[in-house]
């Protein structure tokens, strides 16, 4: 990770869960981290904690609604003005709405598309353009995906969410191919965890907290720190090593082949 010291990383959805853990880990390794979210109160608190801990890097909170392209473009413009540009992009922000295919609301589907697909694509494009403008040839774009982007589980309220994550799988592979065609050494990686113990289930089942809590109690879950470690592992790979797809999930009391097994 030595070569990433003082480089600039963008982490979307950095206010909680995986994004917060990744932002903290990158600051611990000496990066300048721009952490964005719709609300920055929690990011500001995390930034203060990182500073108090004496970490070599710095966390810079930035308020951005990723469902609005103009706000994303404004954020990249600000990063260019203040920090030259983005060297590492962690597309972490994502959301799920309980909208089944047979009865779901279009608004919920559109929100998932805007954040899970379009925001990832826009941030990826702007990151690449930032690197290209500065002749950066060793940058890295990491998409935090999900095992739901590789198999469909028998839970109707997340089927559309799963479709958006399948899109992230395809987008990452397409990005890898386009970067190769461009004859660049910029790397693209897709990290697909199983269930991670964050506030995700509580947001998905916001009217049924008992169901949300049961989600995490039913199986042995990954922790947000496990995902941060995965990101550090990918970034610390030698420049000639391409980690294209990494799956992180437990086989004990976990999902396999779309079925829950003991």
C-alpha positions as CSV (number, residue, x, y, z in Angstrom):
1,X,0.0,0.0,0.0
2,X,3.0,2.3,0.2
3,X,2.5,3.5,-3.4
4,X,-0.9,4.8,-2.5
5,X,0.2,7.2,0.2
6,X,-1.0,10.7,-0.4
7,X,-3.0,9.6,-3.4
8,X,-6.7,10.5,-3.7
9,X,-9.5,8.0,-3.2
10,X,-13.2,8.6,-3.6
11,X,-15.5,6.4,-1.5
12,X,-19.2,6.7,-2.2
13,X,-21.7,5.9,0.5
14,X,-19.1,6.6,3.2
15,X,-21.4,7.5,6.0
16,X,-22.0,4.0,7.4
17,X,-21.4,0.3,7.0
18,X,-19.0,-0.9,4.3
19,X,-18.2,2.6,3.0
20,X,-17.3,4.0,6.5
21,X,-15.1,0.9,7.1
22,X,-13.3,1.3,3.8
23,X,-12.8,5.0,4.2
24,X,-11.2,4.4,7.7
25,X,-8.9,1.7,6.3
26,X,-7.7,3.9,3.4
27,X,-7.0,6.8,5.8
28,X,-5.0,4.4,8.0
29,X,-2.9,3.6,5.0
30,X,-2.2,7.3,4.2
31,X,-4.6,8.1,1.5
32,X,-6.6,11.3,1.0
33,X,-10.1,10.0,1.1
34,X,-13.1,11.9,-0.2
35,X,-16.1,10.3,1.5
36,X,-19.5,11.2,0.0
37,X,-23.1,10.7,1.1
38,X,-26.3,12.6,1.1
39,X,-25.7,13.4,4.8
40,X,-22.2,14.1,6.0
41,X,-22.7,14.3,9.7
42,X,-21.4,10.7,10.3
43,X,-18.5,11.2,7.9
44,X,-17.5,14.4,9.7
45,X,-17.5,12.4,13.0
46,X,-15.4,9.6,11.4
47,X,-13.0,12.2,10.0
48,X,-12.5,13.6,13.5
49,X,-11.9,10.1,14.9
50,X,-9.3,9.4,12.2
51,X,-7.5,12.7,13.0
52,X,-7.6,12.0,16.7
53,X,-6.1,8.5,16.1
54,X,-3.2,10.1,14.3
55,X,-3.8,8.2,11.0
56,X,-1.4,9.3,8.3
57,X,-4.2,10.0,5.8
58,X,-7.2,12.4,5.9
59,X,-10.9,11.9,5.4
60,X,-12.7,14.7,3.5
61,X,-16.5,14.7,3.9
62,X,-18.5,15.7,0.8
63,X,-22.2,16.0,0.5
64,X,-23.5,14.4,-2.7
65,X,-26.8,12.9,-3.8
66,X,-25.7,10.1,-6.2
67,X,-29.1,9.9,-7.8
68,X,-28.5,13.4,-9.3
69,X,-25.9,13.5,-12.0
70,X,-25.3,17.3,-11.6
71,X,-24.2,16.7,-8.0
72,X,-21.8,13.9,-9.0
73,X,-20.2,16.1,-11.7
74,X,-19.9,19.0,-9.2
75,X,-18.2,16.7,-6.8
76,X,-15.6,15.6,-9.3
77,X,-15.1,19.2,-10.3
78,X,-14.4,20.1,-6.7
79,X,-12.0,17.2,-6.3
80,X,-10.1,18.3,-9.4
81,X,-9.9,21.9,-8.1
82,X,-8.8,21.0,-4.5
83,X,-7.0,17.7,-4.9
84,X,-6.1,17.4,-8.7
85,X,-8.2,14.4,-9.3
86,X,-9.3,10.8,-8.3
87,X,-6.7,8.0,-8.3
88,X,-8.9,5.3,-6.7
89,X,-12.7,5.1,-6.9
90,X,-14.6,2.8,-4.6
91,X,-18.2,2.6,-5.9
92,X,-19.7,1.4,-2.7
93,X,-23.1,3.2,-2.5
94,X,-26.1,1.1,-3.1
95,X,-29.6,0.6,-1.9
96,X,-32.5,-1.8,-2.1
97,X,-36.2,-1.2,-2.0
98,X,-38.8,-3.8,-1.2
99,X,-40.4,-3.7,-4.6
100,X,-41.3,-7.1,-6.1
101,X,-41.5,-7.6,-9.9
102,X,-45.2,-8.4,-9.8
103,X,-46.3,-5.5,-7.6
104,X,-43.5,-3.1,-7.1
105,X,-43.6,0.6,-7.6
106,X,-41.8,2.1,-10.6
107,X,-40.4,4.8,-8.4
108,X,-38.6,2.3,-6.2
109,X,-37.2,0.5,-9.3
110,X,-36.0,3.8,-10.7
111,X,-34.3,4.8,-7.5
112,X,-32.3,1.5,-7.5
113,X,-31.3,2.0,-11.1
114,X,-30.2,5.6,-10.4
115,X,-28.0,4.7,-7.5
116,X,-26.9,1.1,-8.2
117,X,-26.3,1.4,-11.9
118,X,-26.2,5.0,-13.2
119,X,-24.2,6.5,-10.3
120,X,-21.7,3.7,-10.6
121,X,-21.3,4.3,-14.3
122,X,-21.1,8.1,-14.0
123,X,-18.5,7.9,-11.2
124,X,-16.5,5.3,-13.2
125,X,-16.5,7.5,-16.3
126,X,-15.5,10.7,-14.4
127,X,-12.8,8.8,-12.6
128,X,-11.3,7.5,-15.8
129,X,-11.5,11.0,-17.4
130,X,-9.7,12.4,-14.3
131,X,-7.0,9.8,-14.6
132,X,-6.6,10.3,-18.4
133,X,-6.3,14.1,-18.0
134,X,-3.4,13.7,-15.6
135,X,-1.8,10.7,-17.5
136,X,-2.5,8.4,-14.5
137,X,-1.9,4.9,-15.7
138,X,-2.0,3.0,-12.4
139,X,-5.4,4.0,-10.9
140,X,-8.0,1.5,-9.7
141,X,-11.8,1.4,-9.8
142,X,-13.4,-1.0,-7.4
143,X,-17.1,-1.8,-7.5
144,X,-18.6,-3.1,-4.3
145,X,-21.1,-5.6,-5.7
146,X,-23.0,-8.5,-4.1
147,X,-23.5,-12.2,-4.4
148,X,-27.0,-11.1,-5.5
149,X,-25.3,-10.0,-8.7
150,X,-24.4,-13.6,-9.4
151,X,-27.4,-15.6,-8.3
152,X,-31.1,-14.9,-7.6
153,X,-32.3,-15.9,-4.1
154,X,-35.9,-16.9,-3.4
155,X,-36.8,-13.6,-1.7
156,X,-39.2,-11.7,-4.0
157,X,-38.6,-8.2,-2.5
158,X,-35.0,-8.2,-3.7
159,X,-35.3,-9.5,-7.2
160,X,-35.1,-6.1,-8.8
161,X,-32.2,-5.2,-6.5
162,X,-30.5,-8.4,-7.7
163,X,-31.0,-7.3,-11.3
164,X,-29.2,-4.0,-10.6
165,X,-26.3,-6.0,-9.1
166,X,-26.1,-8.3,-12.1
167,X,-25.7,-5.1,-14.1
168,X,-22.7,-4.1,-11.8
169,X,-21.1,-7.5,-12.6
170,X,-21.5,-6.9,-16.4
171,X,-20.4,-3.3,-16.1
172,X,-17.2,-4.2,-14.3
173,X,-16.3,-6.8,-16.9
174,X,-17.1,-4.4,-19.6
175,X,-14.9,-1.8,-17.9
176,X,-12.0,-4.2,-17.7
177,X,-12.3,-4.9,-21.4
178,X,-12.5,-1.2,-22.3
179,X,-9.5,-0.4,-20.2
180,X,-7.6,-3.2,-21.9
181,X,-8.6,-1.9,-25.4
182,X,-7.4,1.6,-24.3
183,X,-4.0,0.0,-23.5
184,X,-4.0,1.3,-20.0
185,X,-2.8,-0.3,-16.7
186,X,-5.8,1.1,-14.8
187,X,-7.4,-1.8,-13.0
188,X,-11.0,-2.7,-12.4
189,X,-12.3,-5.0,-9.7
190,X,-15.6,-6.3,-8.6
191,X,-16.0,-7.4,-4.9
192,X,-19.1,-9.4,-4.3
193,X,-19.9,-10.2,-0.6
194,X,-22.6,-12.3,0.8
195,X,-24.6,-10.9,3.7
196,X,-22.7,-8.2,5.5
197,X,-23.9,-7.1,9.0
198,X,-24.7,-3.4,8.4
199,X,-27.9,-1.4,8.5
200,X,-28.8,-2.6,5.0
201,X,-31.5,-5.0,6.1
202,X,-33.1,-2.5,8.4
203,X,-33.4,0.0,5.5
204,X,-34.9,-2.7,3.3
205,X,-37.4,-3.8,5.9
206,X,-37.9,-0.4,7.6
207,X,-41.4,-1.3,8.6
208,X,-40.4,-4.7,10.1
209,X,-37.3,-4.3,12.3
210,X,-37.8,-7.8,13.8
211,X,-37.5,-9.3,10.3
212,X,-34.4,-7.2,9.6
213,X,-32.8,-8.4,12.8
214,X,-33.6,-12.0,12.0
215,X,-31.8,-11.6,8.7
216,X,-28.5,-11.2,10.5
217,X,-29.2,-13.7,13.2
218,X,-30.1,-16.5,10.8
219,X,-26.6,-16.9,9.3
220,X,-22.9,-16.1,10.1
221,X,-22.4,-12.7,8.5
222,X,-19.5,-10.8,7.2
223,X,-18.5,-7.6,8.9
224,X,-17.9,-4.2,7.3
225,X,-14.2,-4.6,8.3
226,X,-14.0,-7.8,6.3
227,X,-14.9,-5.8,3.2
228,X,-12.4,-3.1,4.1
229,X,-9.7,-5.8,4.3
230,X,-10.8,-7.1,0.9
231,X,-10.4,-3.6,-0.6
232,X,-6.9,-3.2,0.9
233,X,-6.0,-6.7,-0.4
234,X,-7.0,-5.7,-3.9
235,X,-5.3,-2.3,-3.8
236,X,-2.1,-3.8,-2.4
237,X,-1.7,-6.3,-5.2
238,X,1.4,-5.7,-7.4
239,X,0.8,-3.5,-10.4
240,X,1.1,-6.5,-12.8
241,X,-1.7,-8.4,-10.9
242,X,-5.3,-7.9,-12.0
243,X,-7.9,-9.0,-9.4
244,X,-11.0,-8.9,-11.6
245,X,-13.6,-10.6,-9.4
246,X,-13.5,-11.4,-5.7
247,X,-16.3,-13.3,-3.9
248,X,-16.6,-13.0,-0.1
249,X,-19.1,-15.2,1.7
250,X,-19.2,-17.9,4.4
251,X,-20.1,-21.5,3.7
252,X,-21.3,-22.1,7.3
253,X,-25.0,-21.4,7.8
254,X,-24.9,-19.4,4.6
255,X,-26.4,-19.1,1.1
256,X,-25.2,-21.5,-1.6
257,X,-26.9,-22.0,-4.9
258,X,-29.8,-19.9,-3.9
259,X,-30.7,-22.1,-1.0
260,X,-30.1,-21.8,2.7
261,X,-28.2,-24.8,4.0
262,X,-27.0,-25.7,7.5
